[in-house]
Amino acid sequence: MPELKISPSSLTVTEGTTTAILLENTGDVNIIFKVKVTEKSKYVVKPNVDILEPLQTRAVAVHLHPEWKEPKEDDLKKDPKKKYDKFLVSYVEINDTTMNEFTSLRLKSETRAHRYIQDKFREIEKERGEKNLPRKKIPCLSGASVTPSVPSIPEEPEKEGEEPPTETKQSLERILENEGERNVDTRESGNSESDSTTEDLSNVKNTKENTENLEELKILHRELEDKNKKAEKRVRELEKRLESKERLIVETESRAEKADKQAKSLESKLEKAENRVRDLEKNEMALKNKADEANGKLSDSQKVVDELRERAETIEKELNEAKERAKAAEEQVEQVSSHKEEKPAPQVAVKPVAAPMNTAQMLMAILIGFLLSFAANKFLPSLA
């Protein structure tokens, strides 16, 4: 929020003298100000537009226009308001881009820089509206018969971050020089237009007024010097605080760098862990595929074993049947031999008995048994 301090609260401008309006930017942002007056042809205001940096002070010089003529006393009696005018000080915050552009133009040409801020203020005023801008009014009494006034700065406690008002000091020195030159011109013109008696009276009056003004300005100058010393002391204190803040910033930055390194290290470790997890997932998928293949082979082997078992059971049954037939044949042979010993055996028809297994069948049975034992030794432990 822009803040502007204006002193004095009212002005008195007399013919042949210069009065200063002190503008102080008490905020922490750059502002642009413009001084307007109800009677433009009556006053000369320099500068009427300018930029104030934070905690900066500017003196605006105000004096009556050389070609302005004071109304007659009868007109003043009829309309006393002609002695009174109003100054309006409008101000607004500006961004860093505008400030940088103004600074670069000021290095090249003061005229171009002044024209730039005039156009910029007119643009802002048109965009936001003249009545919406922060502004302050200063009543002004002017004329040859009024008592001149000099701006004074009331004593106030120093604000944090206040800087020495060196520009105000220089502005007041320029005002003093311009005032001395203006008084010399006034005395010369009076010499050419009046007689010697009138010249002496005029010189005495002007000298007295100028002496009073100079004394008041000297007092103001001393006050500004005192304030300047206090501001310098405050600046030194703020510089010490700034150094401590800078050290704290350096420590914070070093801590941030360490934290950044730790974060990068953790990120690399996390990336390695993620890669390891992906490798383990791949290995798990490969093991699952191998397990599926082994299960498929195991199921096929189980089928083969089942088939071999069925064949073995069939062969075993055939062997048992062959043994039974062989046993029956042996019994019949024994019976026949016992009958022959007792008496000649009658001609009895003997039923054909199945012949015992030949050599090929016995080899087949042995081969099947070998295959069964081989299959059992190979696949049964894996099933268990």
TORFI-44508 format. One record per residue (C-alpha): residue in three letters; x negated, y, z. Coordinates in steps of 0.001 Angstrom, whole numbers, plus 524288, in hexadecimal, padded with zeros to 5 digits. Each point is the difference from the previous one (the first is absolute). Layout:
BEGIN
ALAXYZ...
END
This chain:
BEGIN
MET800008000080000PRO7F9B380D127FBE8GLU7FE8480A1F80AD4LEU7FC8E80E427FDB0LYS7FD3380A2980A6FILE8020780E467FC08SER7FB8C80C1D8073BPRO8041380A7C8025ASER80E9E7FE0F800E9SER8025D80D7B7F9E0LEU7F83B809687F76CTHR7FE0280E987FF18VAL7F9A8804B97F36ATHR7FC0B80E4A7FE68GLU7FAED807467F45FGLY7F1627FE947FE1FTHR7FE627F47480951THR7FF647F1527FE8ETHR806CE7F64A808F5ALA7FD067F18F80116ILE8094B7F48780185LEU7F9217F47680651LEU804877F28E7FB4CGLU7FAF17F40C80753ASN8028B7F1E57FBD8THR801EA7F92980D22GLY803FD7F30D7F9D4ASP7F7E17F4BC7FAD1VAL803B5801107F181ASN7FC7C8092E7F4DFILE80A4380A667FD45ILE8027080A307F580PHE8061E80D128040FLYS805F480B787F8C7VAL802D880D998055BLYS80BCD8072E7FA67VAL804F780DC180303THR80D0F806A87FDB9GLU7F98380BB07F91ELYS7F5D47FAA07F683SER7FC8280D6B7FA66LYS7FD6E8059680D8BTYR7F5937F6A980550VAL7F37D7F9A57FB84VAL7FE137F2708060DLYS7F32E7F89A7FE40PRO8001D7F4777FF51ASN80E797FDC07FE3CVAL7FE0D7F1677FD05ASP7F5627F72180561ILE7FD0A7F2C18060ELEU7FD0C7FD9080E62GLU7F8E17F3ED804A6PRO802FA7FA3580D7FLEU7FC438094580B31GLN7FBE380A7F7F645THR8037880E7E8017CARG801DF809F17F513ALA8019580EDC800CCVAL8098D805C97F622ALA7FD6180E837FD6EVAL80BDD808EA7FE80HIS7FFCD80E717FC27LEU80901809897F925HIS7FF2D8011E7F150PRO7F84A80C1D7FBA6GLU80ADF804387F6A3TRP80ACC7FE7480A1DLYS8061E80C7F804C7GLU806B1800DF80D1FPRO80E69803FF7FF84LYS8038B80D8980476GLU804128024480E09ASP80DED803137FC01ASP800F47F2E07F8E3LEU7FA4F7F91180BD1LYS809C080676808F6LYS80B1D7FBB87F730ASP7FAC67F21B7FEDEPRO7F6607FCAD80B1CLYS7FEE57F1FA7FAEALYS7F70E804D77F525LYS7F5088003E80A0FTYR801E17F1948030EASP7FC2C7F4A27F761LYS7FE4C7F15C801E1PHE7F4E37F6DA7FCC6LEU803897F1B87FDA1VAL7F55C7F5958019DSER803AB7F2E17F9CFTYR7F73C7F4038012CVAL8003F7F1A17FC8CGLU7F74B7F4148011FILE7F7EB7FBBC7F42EASN7FA027F2D87FCC4ASP7F1987FC9C7FE44THR8011D800137F11DTHR8043D80E437FFE0MET7F5528039B809B7ASN7F5677F9587F7FEGLU804A18068C7F36BPHE8001B80D54806B4THR7F23A7FDDB80559SER7FA937FC197F2BCLEU8065A80BC87F949ARG7FB268091B80AADLEU7F1FB7FC017FD36LYS801DB803B27F1B5SER8089B80C20800F6GLU80729806DE80B28THR809FD805497F65BARG8036C7F2907FAA8ALA800DF7FA6880DBAHIS808FC80B3680453ARG808AE7FE1C7F405TYR8006A7F15880294ILE804EA8014180E04GLN809DB80A627FBBDASP8059D7F6AB7F5DBLYS7FF7B7F4B0809C4PHE80787807A180A60ARG809FD804597F5D9GLU801A47F1C87FBDCILE801DB7FB3580E0AGLU8095B80B3F802E1LYS808257FC917F412GLU800087F1878034BARG803C28011F80E67GLY8074680CE77FFEDGLU7FB2780CEF8058CLYS808BC7FF4180C09ASN7FBBC7F22B80344LEU7F1AE803B6801C4PRO7FADB803CC80D8AARG7FF1380ECF800C6LYS7FE7B80B19809C8LYS8041880E427FF44ILE7F7B980BA68046CPRO806AF80D5480185CYS7F7F080B8E7FB31LEU800B080E94802A8SER7F8E08087F7F611GLY7FD9F80E2C7FCCCALA7F6E080B5E8027CSER8066E8043580CC1VAL8000A7F2EA8071ATHR7F58D7FB5A80970PRO7F7287F5827FA09SER7FEF47F2B88063AVAL7F53A7F5E17FFD9PRO802B07F16480137SER7FC307F9F780CEDILE7FE3D7F1C380389PRO805B57FC1480D2FGLU7F7947F799808C7GLU804527F1E67FEF8PRO7FA267F32F804A2GLU7F7527F9F67F5AALYS805AF7F5197F7F5GLU7F8DF7F35A7FDAAGLY7F848800667F368GLU7FFF180F197FEF2GLU7F51D805557F77DPRO7F95380D5980085PRO8083280A3F7F8ABTHR7F453804C57F838GLU808468030E7F3FBTHR8089A809118082ELYS7F3D6807218049CGLN7FB3F801D57F209SER80D82804497FB7ELEU800AA80A6880AA2GLU7F25F804DC7FC40ARG80490801607F1DDILE80C1C80741804CCLEU7F7548098E80785GLU7F79B802777F3F3ASN80BD88020B7F727GLU8061F8090180A09GLY7F3B7808868009AGLU7FF87800FF7F127ARG80E98803487FF68ASN7FE5A80AC680A2EVAL7F4AB805EF7F831ASP80879800397F3B3THR80B0A8065F8079BARG7F71680AAF8050FGLU7FAAF802CA7F254SER80D918013B7FA23GLY803E8808F980B34ASN7F46C808EF7FD09SER8044A801D17F1FDGLU80E3F802F880328SER7FF958087880C4CASP7F8AC80BA280549SER7F5177FF4180A03THR808FC8019A80BE0THR809157F51D7FBFCGLU7F4267F7907FCB0ASP7FA4F8016480DA0LEU80CEB7FCC180695SER802117F4437F744ASN7F2397FAF880276VAL801888015F80EA5LYS80CEF7F8C57FFCCASN7FABC7F50C7F74CTHR7F38F7FEE1807F6LYS807B27FEBB80C98GLU809037F5AD7FA43ASN7F4AB7F8877FA0ATHR7F8758009180CBCGLU80B957FA5280751ASN801B17F56F7F5CCLEU7F18F7FCA28005CGLU800067FF3180EC0GLU80BB27F7007FFC6LEU7F9C57F7AA7F57BLYS7F36F7FF4B807DFILE807C17FB4180BB8LEU8067E7F5F07F74EHIS7F29E7FC4C7FAC2ARG7FAD67FDB980DC0GLU80BF37F7D680352LEU7FDB27F7D67F3E6GLU7F1B67FE3E803AAASP803EC7FB1180D86LYS809A27F6E17F9D5ASN7F57E7FBDC7F665LYS7F6CF7FC4E80B2ALYS80AA47F81E806ACALA8031B7F95C7F32BGLU7F1A87FCA57FDD7LYS7FF597F9F580D80ARG80C3A7F8537FD10VAL7FA2D7FBB67F2FCARG7F3DC7FADE806D1GLU8087D7F82E8094ELEU807BE7FAB77F498GLU7F3667FC6E7F8ECLYS7FBCD7F7EF80BC1ARG80D287F9418001ELEU7FED47FDD97F16CGLU7F2AB7F99B801CCSER8058A7F6BD80A31LYS80B4A7FCE37F6DDGLU7F66D7FD707F4E1ARG7F82B7F6B580892LEU80C897F90A80386ILE803687FF1E7F187VAL7F2937FA1E7FCFAGLU801B67F5E380ACCTHR80D9B7FCC97FB1CGLU7FAE87FE7B7F218SER7F5357F6BC80498ARG809FD7F7FB80758ALA8088A7FFC17F408GLU7F47F7FB327F7BFLYS7FD547F4FB809B0ALA80E547FC568001BASP7FFF3800227F12ALYS7F4437F6E07FF9AGLN8068C7F6C8809ABALA80C608003E7F7E4LYS7F8517FCAC7F3AASER7F9237F4D48071BLEU80D017FAA9804BCGLU8058A8012D7F251SER7F4A07F8197FA6BLYS801B87F59C80A87LEU80E8A7FF8D7FD54GLU7FD6B7FE7A7F176LYS7F6AA7F4B9802B0ALA80A1E7F995808DCGLU80A5D801767F572ASN7F6DE7F9C97F600ARG7FD557F4D38097BVAL80E947FDF8801FEARG8020F7FF987F14CASP7F5157F5E87FEB9LEU806127F7BB80AC5GLU80D39800E17F963LYS7F9D27FB597F345ASN7F95B7F4B980716GLU80CD17FC8580686MET806F37FFBA7F2E7ALA7F5367F7557FA55LEU801097F6BC80BA1LYS80EB47FF7B7FE65ASN7FE7E7FC9E7F1AELYS7F6267F55380350ALA809267FAD780A82ASP80B357FFAE7F645GLU7F75C7F8BF7F652ALA7FBCD7F64680AA3ASN80E267FE0780405GLY8037A7FD507F1C7LYS7F4F47F63E7FEB3LEU803C77F9E480D04SER80E057FE477FB9EASP7FB397F9A47F363SER7F6F37F6FF807CFGLN80B277FCBD80918LYS8081E7FBE77F453VAL7F4D67F77E7FB04VAL7FE5A7F9ED80D8BASP80E957FD56800AFGLU7FFA07F97D7F2C1LEU7F4157F7F4803F1ARG806BC7FC0A80C93GLU80BFD7FBB17F878ARG7F7717F8197F6CBALA7F8807FA3880B6EGLU80CA87FC22806A3THR804BB7F9C17F354ILE7F3337F89C7FE70GLU800637FBF380E4ALYS80DB17FAA87FE39GLU7FBB07F8947F3CCLEU7F42F7FAAC80788ASN808C47FB7880B17GLU809397F9907F666ALA7F44A7F9717F956LYS7FB007FB5680D2CGLU80D3B7FA6E80359ARG800DC7F91A7F2E1ALA7F2237FAD4801BCLYS803647FB2580D9AALA80C427F9617FB0AALA7F81D7F9A47F52AGLU7F5F87FB1F809BDGLU80AB47FA268086DGLN805CE7F9187F43AVAL7F28B7FACB7FC56GLU7FE1E7FA8E80DC0GLN80D327F99B7FFBDVAL7FD067F9CE7F2ECSER7F2F37FACC804ADSER806057FA0980C58HIS80A667F8C87F7C7LYS7F5787FA867F72FGLU7F8EC7F9D980B6AGLU80C2B7F95B80555LYS805587FB877F312PRO7FF08802E27F233ALA8067880C8E7FD97PRO80BE77FF2E7F7CDGLN80112808347F45EVAL8054580C5F8061FALA8016C80C6C7F887VAL7F82480AC18068FLYS804C380DF97FEE4PRO7F652808E97F9D2VAL7F972808A6809F6ALA7FB0E80D3C7FCAFALA7F1BC7FF717FD50PRO7F7138074480969MET7FA6F80D5E7FC33ASN7F5E47FF977F59BTHR7F3348077180091ALA8051980C347F92FGLN80AED801A8809C7MET7F69F7FE8580B5ELEU7F6CF80A4F7FA33MET80B96809347FE26ALA803F07FE2580E34ILE7F222802A1804A6LEU7FF3380C507F76AILE80CD48052E80545GLY7FB9A7FDA880DF7PHE7F344807397FD47LEU8076180B947FA32LEU809188006480BD1SER7F4B28002B8099BPHE7F8E780A6F7F800ALA80C03808B47FF6AALA802B07FE3B80E78ASN7F1FB8039F803BALYS8001D80C2E7F74CPHE80D6B805FE80226LEU804F57FB5580D1APRO7F5C9807C880825SER803C280CB27F8EELEU80E547FD68802D8ALA7FCE77FDD380E4F
END
